[in-house]
Amino acid sequence: MIEYLQKLSNRHLVVIYVPERIGDVRHSKASLMKFNTFLGYQPEFDFDRGIGIVFDWYKTHNVDN
């Protein structure tokens, strides 16, 4: 995700790693396969397009945090 955000913002982002917090999800096996199988759901956008849309929204609305 950092690589995508660096490309979109045309900036070098420094990643700061901190110790995990209570309740943080360490591993996820999330899948949309059941949604697809049982409901016929298909995502409207792939990750690249979706993060671009979100990035543009934040940029347009001058949201810093």
mmCIF file as Biopython writes it, N, C-alpha, C and O atoms, coordinates in Angstrom:
data_model
#
loop_
_atom_site.group_PDB
_atom_site.id
_atom_site.type_symbol
_atom_site.label_atom_id
_atom_site.label_alt_id
_atom_site.label_comp_id
_atom_site.label_asym_id
_atom_site.label_entity_id
_atom_site.label_seq_id
_atom_site.pdbx_PDB_ins_code
_atom_site.Cartn_x
_atom_site.Cartn_y
_atom_site.Cartn_z
_atom_site.occupancy
_atom_site.B_iso_or_equiv
_atom_site.auth_seq_id
_atom_site.auth_asym_id
_atom_site.pdbx_PDB_model_num
ATOM 1   N N  . MET A ? 1  ? 0.819   -1.179  0.000   1.0 0.0 1  A 1 
ATOM 2   C CA . MET A ? 1  ? 0.000   0.000   0.000   1.0 0.0 1  A 1 
ATOM 3   C C  . MET A ? 1  ? 0.870   1.252   0.000   1.0 0.0 1  A 1 
ATOM 4   O O  . MET A ? 1  ? 0.540   2.240   -0.657  1.0 0.0 1  A 1 
ATOM 5   N N  . ILE A ? 2  ? 1.972   1.212   0.732   1.0 0.0 2  A 1 
ATOM 6   C CA . ILE A ? 2  ? 2.865   2.379   0.769   1.0 0.0 2  A 1 
ATOM 7   C C  . ILE A ? 2  ? 3.360   2.714   -0.632  1.0 0.0 2  A 1 
ATOM 8   O O  . ILE A ? 2  ? 3.422   3.885   -1.007  1.0 0.0 2  A 1 
ATOM 9   N N  . GLU A ? 3  ? 3.712   1.691   -1.403  1.0 0.0 3  A 1 
ATOM 10  C CA . GLU A ? 3  ? 4.195   1.937   -2.774  1.0 0.0 3  A 1 
ATOM 11  C C  . GLU A ? 3  ? 3.126   2.630   -3.610  1.0 0.0 3  A 1 
ATOM 12  O O  . GLU A ? 3  ? 3.440   3.550   -4.364  1.0 0.0 3  A 1 
ATOM 13  N N  . TYR A ? 4  ? 1.881   2.210   -3.493  1.0 0.0 4  A 1 
ATOM 14  C CA . TYR A ? 4  ? 0.784   2.853   -4.232  1.0 0.0 4  A 1 
ATOM 15  C C  . TYR A ? 4  ? 0.631   4.303   -3.799  1.0 0.0 4  A 1 
ATOM 16  O O  . TYR A ? 4  ? 0.489   5.193   -4.638  1.0 0.0 4  A 1 
ATOM 17  N N  . LEU A ? 5  ? 0.659   4.544   -2.490  1.0 0.0 5  A 1 
ATOM 18  C CA . LEU A ? 5  ? 0.488   5.904   -1.993  1.0 0.0 5  A 1 
ATOM 19  C C  . LEU A ? 5  ? 1.656   6.804   -2.397  1.0 0.0 5  A 1 
ATOM 20  O O  . LEU A ? 5  ? 1.456   7.986   -2.674  1.0 0.0 5  A 1 
ATOM 21  N N  . GLN A ? 6  ? 2.865   6.257   -2.434  1.0 0.0 6  A 1 
ATOM 22  C CA . GLN A ? 6  ? 4.015   7.043   -2.896  1.0 0.0 6  A 1 
ATOM 23  C C  . GLN A ? 6  ? 3.837   7.433   -4.359  1.0 0.0 6  A 1 
ATOM 24  O O  . GLN A ? 6  ? 4.125   8.566   -4.744  1.0 0.0 6  A 1 
ATOM 25  N N  . LYS A ? 7  ? 3.362   6.491   -5.171  1.0 0.0 7  A 1 
ATOM 26  C CA . LYS A ? 7  ? 3.127   6.786   -6.590  1.0 0.0 7  A 1 
ATOM 27  C C  . LYS A ? 7  ? 2.059   7.856   -6.755  1.0 0.0 7  A 1 
ATOM 28  O O  . LYS A ? 7  ? 2.235   8.811   -7.511  1.0 0.0 7  A 1 
ATOM 29  N N  . LEU A ? 8  ? 0.946   7.688   -6.039  1.0 0.0 8  A 1 
ATOM 30  C CA . LEU A ? 8  ? -0.162  8.641   -6.167  1.0 0.0 8  A 1 
ATOM 31  C C  . LEU A ? 8  ? 0.212   10.033  -5.689  1.0 0.0 8  A 1 
ATOM 32  O O  . LEU A ? 8  ? -0.188  11.028  -6.294  1.0 0.0 8  A 1 
ATOM 33  N N  . SER A ? 9  ? 0.978   10.107  -4.604  1.0 0.0 9  A 1 
ATOM 34  C CA . SER A ? 9  ? 1.312   11.407  -4.015  1.0 0.0 9  A 1 
ATOM 35  C C  . SER A ? 9  ? 2.589   11.996  -4.591  1.0 0.0 9  A 1 
ATOM 36  O O  . SER A ? 9  ? 2.889   13.172  -4.386  1.0 0.0 9  A 1 
ATOM 37  N N  . ASN A ? 10 ? 3.345   11.163  -5.319  1.0 0.0 10 A 1 
ATOM 38  C CA . ASN A ? 10 ? 4.621   11.592  -5.871  1.0 0.0 10 A 1 
ATOM 39  C C  . ASN A ? 10 ? 5.559   12.078  -4.751  1.0 0.0 10 A 1 
ATOM 40  O O  . ASN A ? 10 ? 6.287   13.059  -4.901  1.0 0.0 10 A 1 
ATOM 41  N N  . ARG A ? 11 ? 5.509   11.348  -3.626  1.0 0.0 11 A 1 
ATOM 42  C CA . ARG A ? 11 ? 6.336   11.687  -2.469  1.0 0.0 11 A 1 
ATOM 43  C C  . ARG A ? 11 ? 6.934   10.418  -1.895  1.0 0.0 11 A 1 
ATOM 44  O O  . ARG A ? 11 ? 6.380   9.330   -2.057  1.0 0.0 11 A 1 
ATOM 45  N N  . HIS A ? 12 ? 8.064   10.558  -1.226  1.0 0.0 12 A 1 
ATOM 46  C CA . HIS A ? 12 ? 8.644   9.434   -0.494  1.0 0.0 12 A 1 
ATOM 47  C C  . HIS A ? 12 ? 8.016   9.419   0.894   1.0 0.0 12 A 1 
ATOM 48  O O  . HIS A ? 12 ? 8.054   10.424  1.605   1.0 0.0 12 A 1 
ATOM 49  N N  . LEU A ? 13 ? 7.447   8.301   1.278   1.0 0.0 13 A 1 
ATOM 50  C CA . LEU A ? 13 ? 6.822   8.195   2.585   1.0 0.0 13 A 1 
ATOM 51  C C  . LEU A ? 13 ? 7.702   7.359   3.501   1.0 0.0 13 A 1 
ATOM 52  O O  . LEU A ? 13 ? 8.182   6.292   3.118   1.0 0.0 13 A 1 
ATOM 53  N N  . VAL A ? 14 ? 7.903   7.844   4.689   1.0 0.0 14 A 1 
ATOM 54  C CA . VAL A ? 14 ? 8.702   7.127   5.677   1.0 0.0 14 A 1 
ATOM 55  C C  . VAL A ? 14 ? 7.749   6.288   6.525   1.0 0.0 14 A 1 
ATOM 56  O O  . VAL A ? 14 ? 6.805   6.807   7.120   1.0 0.0 14 A 1 
ATOM 57  N N  . VAL A ? 15 ? 8.012   4.998   6.569   1.0 0.0 15 A 1 
ATOM 58  C CA . VAL A ? 15 ? 7.178   4.089   7.353   1.0 0.0 15 A 1 
ATOM 59  C C  . VAL A ? 15 ? 7.773   3.957   8.745   1.0 0.0 15 A 1 
ATOM 60  O O  . VAL A ? 15 ? 8.963   3.683   8.895   1.0 0.0 15 A 1 
ATOM 61  N N  . ILE A ? 16 ? 6.950   4.150   9.752   1.0 0.0 16 A 1 
ATOM 62  C CA . ILE A ? 16 ? 7.387   4.021   11.133  1.0 0.0 16 A 1 
ATOM 63  C C  . ILE A ? 16 ? 6.677   2.807   11.728  1.0 0.0 16 A 1 
ATOM 64  O O  . ILE A ? 16 ? 5.451   2.783   11.842  1.0 0.0 16 A 1 
ATOM 65  N N  . TYR A ? 17 ? 7.458   1.813   12.102  1.0 0.0 17 A 1 
ATOM 66  C CA . TYR A ? 17 ? 6.897   0.606   12.693  1.0 0.0 17 A 1 
ATOM 67  C C  . TYR A ? 17 ? 6.867   0.747   14.209  1.0 0.0 17 A 1 
ATOM 68  O O  . TYR A ? 17 ? 7.846   1.175   14.821  1.0 0.0 17 A 1 
ATOM 69  N N  . VAL A ? 18 ? 5.751   0.390   14.802  1.0 0.0 18 A 1 
ATOM 70  C CA . VAL A ? 18 ? 5.590   0.457   16.249  1.0 0.0 18 A 1 
ATOM 71  C C  . VAL A ? 18 ? 5.112   -0.913  16.740  1.0 0.0 18 A 1 
ATOM 72  O O  . VAL A ? 18 ? 4.611   -1.716  15.953  1.0 0.0 18 A 1 
ATOM 73  N N  . PRO A ? 19 ? 5.265   -1.176  18.034  1.0 0.0 19 A 1 
ATOM 74  C CA . PRO A ? 19 ? 4.790   -2.463  18.553  1.0 0.0 19 A 1 
ATOM 75  C C  . PRO A ? 19 ? 3.284   -2.625  18.327  1.0 0.0 19 A 1 
ATOM 76  O O  . PRO A ? 19 ? 2.534   -1.649  18.321  1.0 0.0 19 A 1 
ATOM 77  N N  . GLU A ? 20 ? 2.864   -3.870  18.143  1.0 0.0 20 A 1 
ATOM 78  C CA . GLU A ? 20 ? 1.434   -4.116  17.939  1.0 0.0 20 A 1 
ATOM 79  C C  . GLU A ? 20 ? 0.652   -3.741  19.189  1.0 0.0 20 A 1 
ATOM 80  O O  . GLU A ? 20 ? 1.181   -3.715  20.300  1.0 0.0 20 A 1 
ATOM 81  N N  . ARG A ? 21 ? -0.634  -3.451  18.967  1.0 0.0 21 A 1 
ATOM 82  C CA . ARG A ? 21 ? -1.519  -3.071  20.060  1.0 0.0 21 A 1 
ATOM 83  C C  . ARG A ? 21 ? -2.473  -4.221  20.368  1.0 0.0 21 A 1 
ATOM 84  O O  . ARG A ? 21 ? -2.692  -5.094  19.529  1.0 0.0 21 A 1 
ATOM 85  N N  . ILE A ? 22 ? -3.023  -4.216  21.543  1.0 0.0 22 A 1 
ATOM 86  C CA . ILE A ? 22 ? -4.021  -5.217  21.898  1.0 0.0 22 A 1 
ATOM 87  C C  . ILE A ? 22 ? -5.199  -5.079  20.933  1.0 0.0 22 A 1 
ATOM 88  O O  . ILE A ? 22 ? -5.731  -3.986  20.739  1.0 0.0 22 A 1 
ATOM 89  N N  . GLY A ? 23 ? -5.591  -6.187  20.339  1.0 0.0 23 A 1 
ATOM 90  C CA . GLY A ? 23 ? -6.728  -6.174  19.423  1.0 0.0 23 A 1 
ATOM 91  C C  . GLY A ? 23 ? -6.339  -6.046  17.957  1.0 0.0 23 A 1 
ATOM 92  O O  . GLY A ? 23 ? -7.191  -6.210  17.085  1.0 0.0 23 A 1 
ATOM 93  N N  . ASP A ? 24 ? -5.062  -5.756  17.662  1.0 0.0 24 A 1 
ATOM 94  C CA . ASP A ? 24 ? -4.633  -5.681  16.266  1.0 0.0 24 A 1 
ATOM 95  C C  . ASP A ? 24 ? -4.800  -7.040  15.582  1.0 0.0 24 A 1 
ATOM 96  O O  . ASP A ? 24 ? -4.543  -8.079  16.191  1.0 0.0 24 A 1 
ATOM 97  N N  . VAL A ? 25 ? -5.221  -7.032  14.348  1.0 0.0 25 A 1 
ATOM 98  C CA . VAL A ? 25 ? -5.346  -8.266  13.566  1.0 0.0 25 A 1 
ATOM 99  C C  . VAL A ? 25 ? -3.980  -8.566  12.964  1.0 0.0 25 A 1 
ATOM 100 O O  . VAL A ? 25 ? -3.467  -7.784  12.164  1.0 0.0 25 A 1 
ATOM 101 N N  . ARG A ? 26 ? -3.394  -9.691  13.343  1.0 0.0 26 A 1 
ATOM 102 C CA . ARG A ? 26 ? -2.053  -10.038 12.859  1.0 0.0 26 A 1 
ATOM 103 C C  . ARG A ? 26 ? -2.107  -10.698 11.490  1.0 0.0 26 A 1 
ATOM 104 O O  . ARG A ? 26 ? -1.265  -10.433 10.632  1.0 0.0 26 A 1 
ATOM 105 N N  . HIS A ? 27 ? -3.081  -11.543 11.292  1.0 0.0 27 A 1 
ATOM 106 C CA . HIS A ? 27 ? -3.206  -12.258 10.020  1.0 0.0 27 A 1 
ATOM 107 C C  . HIS A ? 27 ? -4.681  -12.291 9.629   1.0 0.0 27 A 1 
ATOM 108 O O  . HIS A ? 27 ? -5.555  -12.458 10.480  1.0 0.0 27 A 1 
ATOM 109 N N  . SER A ? 28 ? -4.943  -12.133 8.364   1.0 0.0 28 A 1 
ATOM 110 C CA . SER A ? 28 ? -6.320  -12.176 7.890   1.0 0.0 28 A 1 
ATOM 111 C C  . SER A ? 28 ? -6.392  -13.064 6.658   1.0 0.0 28 A 1 
ATOM 112 O O  . SER A ? 28 ? -5.528  -13.019 5.782   1.0 0.0 28 A 1 
ATOM 113 N N  . LYS A ? 29 ? -7.417  -13.850 6.615   1.0 0.0 29 A 1 
ATOM 114 C CA . LYS A ? 29 ? -7.650  -14.690 5.437   1.0 0.0 29 A 1 
ATOM 115 C C  . LYS A ? 29 ? -8.975  -14.276 4.803   1.0 0.0 29 A 1 
ATOM 116 O O  . LYS A ? 29 ? -9.730  -15.111 4.305   1.0 0.0 29 A 1 
ATOM 117 N N  . ALA A ? 30 ? -9.236  -12.990 4.831   1.0 0.0 30 A 1 
ATOM 118 C CA . ALA A ? 30 ? -10.475 -12.464 4.281   1.0 0.0 30 A 1 
ATOM 119 C C  . ALA A ? 30 ? -10.583 -12.812 2.806   1.0 0.0 30 A 1 
ATOM 120 O O  . ALA A ? 30 ? -9.604  -12.761 2.062   1.0 0.0 30 A 1 
ATOM 121 N N  . SER A ? 31 ? -11.777 -13.160 2.408   1.0 0.0 31 A 1 
ATOM 122 C CA . SER A ? 31 ? -12.011 -13.540 1.022   1.0 0.0 31 A 1 
ATOM 123 C C  . SER A ? 31 ? -13.430 -13.143 0.628   1.0 0.0 31 A 1 
ATOM 124 O O  . SER A ? 31 ? -14.354 -13.198 1.440   1.0 0.0 31 A 1 
ATOM 125 N N  . LEU A ? 32 ? -13.583 -12.749 -0.615  1.0 0.0 32 A 1 
ATOM 126 C CA . LEU A ? 32 ? -14.913 -12.419 -1.124  1.0 0.0 32 A 1 
ATOM 127 C C  . LEU A ? 32 ? -15.534 -13.605 -1.859  1.0 0.0 32 A 1 
ATOM 128 O O  . LEU A ? 32 ? -16.598 -13.470 -2.463  1.0 0.0 32 A 1 
ATOM 129 N N  . MET A ? 33 ? -14.878 -14.765 -1.811  1.0 0.0 33 A 1 
ATOM 130 C CA . MET A ? 33 ? -15.328 -15.916 -2.577  1.0 0.0 33 A 1 
ATOM 131 C C  . MET A ? 33 ? -16.763 -16.324 -2.234  1.0 0.0 33 A 1 
ATOM 132 O O  . MET A ? 33 ? -17.542 -16.608 -3.143  1.0 0.0 33 A 1 
ATOM 133 N N  . LYS A ? 34 ? -17.133 -16.362 -0.963  1.0 0.0 34 A 1 
ATOM 134 C CA . LYS A ? 34 ? -18.496 -16.749 -0.593  1.0 0.0 34 A 1 
ATOM 135 C C  . LYS A ? 34 ? -19.511 -15.717 -1.071  1.0 0.0 34 A 1 
ATOM 136 O O  . LYS A ? 34 ? -20.601 -16.073 -1.519  1.0 0.0 34 A 1 
ATOM 137 N N  . PHE A ? 35 ? -19.152 -14.442 -0.975  1.0 0.0 35 A 1 
ATOM 138 C CA . PHE A ? 35 ? -20.054 -13.414 -1.492  1.0 0.0 35 A 1 
ATOM 139 C C  . PHE A ? 35 ? -20.284 -13.630 -2.984  1.0 0.0 35 A 1 
ATOM 140 O O  . PHE A ? 35 ? -21.405 -13.511 -3.479  1.0 0.0 35 A 1 
ATOM 141 N N  . ASN A ? 36 ? -19.215 -13.945 -3.681  1.0 0.0 36 A 1 
ATOM 142 C CA . ASN A ? 36 ? -19.319 -14.193 -5.116  1.0 0.0 36 A 1 
ATOM 143 C C  . ASN A ? 36 ? -20.150 -15.430 -5.396  1.0 0.0 36 A 1 
ATOM 144 O O  . ASN A ? 36 ? -21.049 -15.394 -6.235  1.0 0.0 36 A 1 
ATOM 145 N N  . THR A ? 37 ? -19.861 -16.532 -4.702  1.0 0.0 37 A 1 
ATOM 146 C CA . THR A ? 37 ? -20.542 -17.806 -4.938  1.0 0.0 37 A 1 
ATOM 147 C C  . THR A ? 37 ? -22.032 -17.729 -4.639  1.0 0.0 37 A 1 
ATOM 148 O O  . THR A ? 37 ? -22.850 -18.160 -5.452  1.0 0.0 37 A 1 
ATOM 149 N N  . PHE A ? 38 ? -22.388 -17.186 -3.485  1.0 0.0 38 A 1 
ATOM 150 C CA . PHE A ? 38 ? -23.778 -17.213 -3.045  1.0 0.0 38 A 1 
ATOM 151 C C  . PHE A ? 38 ? -24.605 -15.999 -3.471  1.0 0.0 38 A 1 
ATOM 152 O O  . PHE A ? 38 ? -25.823 -16.101 -3.621  1.0 0.0 38 A 1 
ATOM 153 N N  . LEU A ? 39 ? -23.964 -14.877 -3.662  1.0 0.0 39 A 1 
ATOM 154 C CA . LEU A ? 39 ? -24.698 -13.651 -3.986  1.0 0.0 39 A 1 
ATOM 155 C C  . LEU A ? 39 ? -24.363 -13.080 -5.358  1.0 0.0 39 A 1 
ATOM 156 O O  . LEU A ? 39 ? -25.003 -12.134 -5.817  1.0 0.0 39 A 1 
ATOM 157 N N  . GLY A ? 40 ? -23.362 -13.656 -6.009  1.0 0.0 40 A 1 
ATOM 158 C CA . GLY A ? 40 ? -22.965 -13.150 -7.314  1.0 0.0 40 A 1 
ATOM 159 C C  . GLY A ? 40 ? -22.254 -11.811 -7.251  1.0 0.0 40 A 1 
ATOM 160 O O  . GLY A ? 40 ? -22.192 -11.089 -8.246  1.0 0.0 40 A 1 
ATOM 161 N N  . TYR A ? 41 ? -21.714 -11.472 -6.078  1.0 0.0 41 A 1 
ATOM 162 C CA . TYR A ? 41 ? -21.046 -10.176 -5.896  1.0 0.0 41 A 1 
ATOM 163 C C  . TYR A ? 41 ? -19.729 -10.129 -6.646  1.0 0.0 41 A 1 
ATOM 164 O O  . TYR A ? 41 ? -18.939 -11.071 -6.587  1.0 0.0 41 A 1 
ATOM 165 N N  . GLN A ? 42 ? -19.494 -9.042  -7.345  1.0 0.0 42 A 1 
ATOM 166 C CA . GLN A ? 42 ? -18.215 -8.759  -7.982  1.0 0.0 42 A 1 
ATOM 167 C C  . GLN A ? 42 ? -17.808 -7.341  -7.599  1.0 0.0 42 A 1 
ATOM 168 O O  . GLN A ? 42 ? -18.597 -6.412  -7.767  1.0 0.0 42 A 1 
ATOM 169 N N  . PRO A ? 43 ? -16.597 -7.157  -7.090  1.0 0.0 43 A 1 
ATOM 170 C CA . PRO A ? 43 ? -16.155 -5.799  -6.763  1.0 0.0 43 A 1 
ATOM 171 C C  . PRO A ? 43 ? -16.207 -4.897  -8.001  1.0 0.0 43 A 1 
ATOM 172 O O  . PRO A ? 43 ? -15.940 -5.339  -9.119  1.0 0.0 43 A 1 
ATOM 173 N N  . GLU A ? 44 ? -16.546 -3.658  -7.784  1.0 0.0 44 A 1 
ATOM 174 C CA . GLU A ? 44 ? -16.636 -2.702  -8.887  1.0 0.0 44 A 1 
ATOM 175 C C  . GLU A ? 44 ? -15.253 -2.227  -9.329  1.0 0.0 44 A 1 
ATOM 176 O O  . GLU A ? 44 ? -15.052 -1.906  -10.500 1.0 0.0 44 A 1 
ATOM 177 N N  . PHE A ? 45 ? -14.298 -2.182  -8.395  1.0 0.0 45 A 1 
ATOM 178 C CA . PHE A ? 45 ? -12.962 -1.693  -8.694  1.0 0.0 45 A 1 
ATOM 179 C C  . PHE A ? 45 ? -11.921 -2.659  -8.139  1.0 0.0 45 A 1 
ATOM 180 O O  . PHE A ? 45 ? -12.169 -3.349  -7.150  1.0 0.0 45 A 1 
ATOM 181 N N  . ASP A ? 46 ? -10.755 -2.703  -8.782  1.0 0.0 46 A 1 
ATOM 182 C CA . ASP A ? 46 ? -9.642  -3.445  -8.196  1.0 0.0 46 A 1 
ATOM 183 C C  . ASP A ? 46 ? -8.937  -2.510  -7.203  1.0 0.0 46 A 1 
ATOM 184 O O  . ASP A ? 46 ? -9.305  -1.343  -7.073  1.0 0.0 46 A 1 
ATOM 185 N N  . PHE A ? 47 ? -7.930  -3.028  -6.512  1.0 0.0 47 A 1 
ATOM 186 C CA . PHE A ? 47 ? -7.251  -2.257  -5.473  1.0 0.0 47 A 1 
ATOM 187 C C  . PHE A ? 47 ? -6.664  -0.956  -6.022  1.0 0.0 47 A 1 
ATOM 188 O O  . PHE A ? 47 ? -6.842  0.103   -5.421  1.0 0.0 47 A 1 
ATOM 189 N N  . ASP A ? 48 ? -5.968  -1.028  -7.152  1.0 0.0 48 A 1 
ATOM 190 C CA . ASP A ? 48 ? -5.323  0.166   -7.720  1.0 0.0 48 A 1 
ATOM 191 C C  . ASP A ? 48 ? -6.332  1.289   -7.949  1.0 0.0 48 A 1 
ATOM 192 O O  . ASP A ? 48 ? -6.101  2.435   -7.562  1.0 0.0 48 A 1 
ATOM 193 N N  . ARG A ? 49 ? -7.441  0.947   -8.578  1.0 0.0 49 A 1 
ATOM 194 C CA . ARG A ? 49 ? -8.459  1.957   -8.893  1.0 0.0 49 A 1 
ATOM 195 C C  . ARG A ? 49 ? -9.121  2.470   -7.617  1.0 0.0 49 A 1 
ATOM 196 O O  . ARG A ? 49 ? -9.345  3.671   -7.464  1.0 0.0 49 A 1 
ATOM 197 N N  . GLY A ? 50 ? -9.431  1.550   -6.704  1.0 0.0 50 A 1 
ATOM 198 C CA . GLY A ? 50 ? -10.103 1.938   -5.457  1.0 0.0 50 A 1 
ATOM 199 C C  . GLY A ? 50 ? -9.265  2.873   -4.608  1.0 0.0 50 A 1 
ATOM 200 O O  . GLY A ? 50 ? -9.774  3.873   -4.101  1.0 0.0 50 A 1 
ATOM 201 N N  . ILE A ? 51 ? -7.981  2.560   -4.446  1.0 0.0 51 A 1 
ATOM 202 C CA . ILE A ? 51 ? -7.144  3.430   -3.610  1.0 0.0 51 A 1 
ATOM 203 C C  . ILE A ? 51 ? -6.935  4.779   -4.303  1.0 0.0 51 A 1 
ATOM 204 O O  . ILE A ? 51 ? -6.781  5.802   -3.635  1.0 0.0 51 A 1 
ATOM 205 N N  . GLY A ? 52 ? -6.929  4.784   -5.632  1.0 0.0 52 A 1 
ATOM 206 C CA . GLY A ? 52 ? -6.835  6.049   -6.367  1.0 0.0 52 A 1 
ATOM 207 C C  . GLY A ? 52 ? -8.042  6.933   -6.121  1.0 0.0 52 A 1 
ATOM 208 O O  . GLY A ? 52 ? -7.908  8.145   -5.953  1.0 0.0 52 A 1 
ATOM 209 N N  . ILE A ? 53 ? -9.217  6.331   -6.099  1.0 0.0 53 A 1 
ATOM 210 C CA . ILE A ? 53 ? -10.456 7.078   -5.842  1.0 0.0 53 A 1 
ATOM 211 C C  . ILE A ? 53 ? -10.434 7.663   -4.427  1.0 0.0 53 A 1 
ATOM 212 O O  . ILE A ? 53 ? -10.766 8.832   -4.227  1.0 0.0 53 A 1 
ATOM 213 N N  . VAL A ? 54 ? -10.042 6.845   -3.453  1.0 0.0 54 A 1 
ATOM 214 C CA . VAL A ? 54 ? -9.987  7.306   -2.060  1.0 0.0 54 A 1 
ATOM 215 C C  . VAL A ? 54 ? -8.947  8.413   -1.906  1.0 0.0 54 A 1 
ATOM 216 O O  . VAL A ? 54 ? -9.202  9.427   -1.256  1.0 0.0 54 A 1 
ATOM 217 N N  . PHE A ? 55 ? -7.768  8.212   -2.511  1.0 0.0 55 A 1 
ATOM 218 C CA . PHE A ? 55 ? -6.707  9.226   -2.436  1.0 0.0 55 A 1 
ATOM 219 C C  . PHE A ? 55 ? -7.193  10.554  -3.018  1.0 0.0 55 A 1 
ATOM 220 O O  . PHE A ? 55 ? -6.994  11.608  -2.413  1.0 0.0 55 A 1 
ATOM 221 N N  . ASP A ? 56 ? -7.828  10.504  -4.185  1.0 0.0 56 A 1 
ATOM 222 C CA . ASP A ? 56 ? -8.331  11.732  -4.814  1.0 0.0 56 A 1 
ATOM 223 C C  . ASP A ? 56 ? -9.376  12.424  -3.949  1.0 0.0 56 A 1 
ATOM 224 O O  . ASP A ? 56 ? -9.414  13.652  -3.876  1.0 0.0 56 A 1 
ATOM 225 N N  . TRP A ? 57 ? -10.229 11.628  -3.290  1.0 0.0 57 A 1 
ATOM 226 C CA . TRP A ? 57 ? -11.255 12.223  -2.420  1.0 0.0 57 A 1 
ATOM 227 C C  . TRP A ? 57 ? -10.589 12.977  -1.270  1.0 0.0 57 A 1 
ATOM 228 O O  . TRP A ? 57 ? -10.940 14.122  -0.985  1.0 0.0 57 A 1 
ATOM 229 N N  . TYR A ? 58 ? -9.624  12.328  -0.611  1.0 0.0 58 A 1 
ATOM 230 C CA . TYR A ? 58 ? -8.945  12.987  0.508   1.0 0.0 58 A 1 
ATOM 231 C C  . TYR A ? 58 ? -8.212  14.237  0.041   1.0 0.0 58 A 1 
ATOM 232 O O  . TYR A ? 58 ? -8.212  15.257  0.731   1.0 0.0 58 A 1 
ATOM 233 N N  . LYS A ? 59 ? -7.590  14.158  -1.126  1.0 0.0 59 A 1 
ATOM 234 C CA . LYS A ? 59 ? -6.865  15.304  -1.675  1.0 0.0 59 A 1 
ATOM 235 C C  . LYS A ? 59 ? -7.832  16.459  -1.970  1.0 0.0 59 A 1 
ATOM 236 O O  . LYS A ? 59 ? -7.534  17.612  -1.661  1.0 0.0 59 A 1 
ATOM 237 N N  . THR A ? 60 ? -8.964  16.155  -2.554  1.0 0.0 60 A 1 
ATOM 238 C CA . THR A ? 60 ? -9.965  17.153  -2.893  1.0 0.0 60 A 1 
ATOM 239 C C  . THR A ? 60 ? -10.567 17.801  -1.656  1.0 0.0 60 A 1 
ATOM 240 O O  . THR A ? 60 ? -10.896 18.987  -1.666  1.0 0.0 60 A 1 
ATOM 241 N N  . HIS A ? 61 ? -10.710 17.020  -0.592  1.0 0.0 61 A 1 
ATOM 242 C CA . HIS A ? 61 ? -11.330 17.523  0.626   1.0 0.0 61 A 1 
ATOM 243 C C  . HIS A ? 61 ? -10.317 18.020  1.661   1.0 0.0 61 A 1 
ATOM 244 O O  . HIS A ? 61 ? -10.676 18.299  2.805   1.0 0.0 61 A 1 
ATOM 245 N N  . ASN A ? 62 ? -9.057  18.127  1.254   1.0 0.0 62 A 1 
ATOM 246 C CA . ASN A ? 62 ? -7.984  18.651  2.121   1.0 0.0 62 A 1 
ATOM 247 C C  . ASN A ? 62 ? -7.947  17.992  3.493   1.0 0.0 62 A 1 
ATOM 248 O O  . ASN A ? 62 ? -7.798  18.667  4.512   1.0 0.0 62 A 1 
ATOM 249 N N  . VAL A ? 63 ? -8.082  16.680  3.513   1.0 0.0 63 A 1 
ATOM 250 C CA . VAL A ? 63 ? -8.037  15.935  4.775   1.0 0.0 63 A 1 
ATOM 251 C C  . VAL A ? 63 ? -6.591  15.536  5.036   1.0 0.0 63 A 1 
ATOM 252 O O  . VAL A ? 63 ? -5.967  14.845  4.231   1.0 0.0 63 A 1 
ATOM 253 N N  . ASP A ? 64 ? -6.066  15.987  6.184   1.0 0.0 64 A 1 
ATOM 254 C CA . ASP A ? 64 ? -4.672  15.691  6.522   1.0 0.0 64 A 1 
ATOM 255 C C  . ASP A ? 64 ? -4.549  14.420  7.343   1.0 0.0 64 A 1 
ATOM 256 O O  . ASP A ? 64 ? -3.580  13.679  7.171   1.0 0.0 64 A 1 
ATOM 257 N N  . ASN A ? 65 ? -5.486  14.143  8.222   1.0 0.0 65 A 1 
ATOM 258 C CA . ASN A ? 65 ? -5.395  12.981  9.117   1.0 0.0 65 A 1 
ATOM 259 C C  . ASN A ? 65 ? -6.605  12.116  8.960   1.0 0.0 65 A 1 
ATOM 260 O O  . ASN A ? 65 ? -6.719  11.087  9.627   1.0 0.0 65 A 1 
#
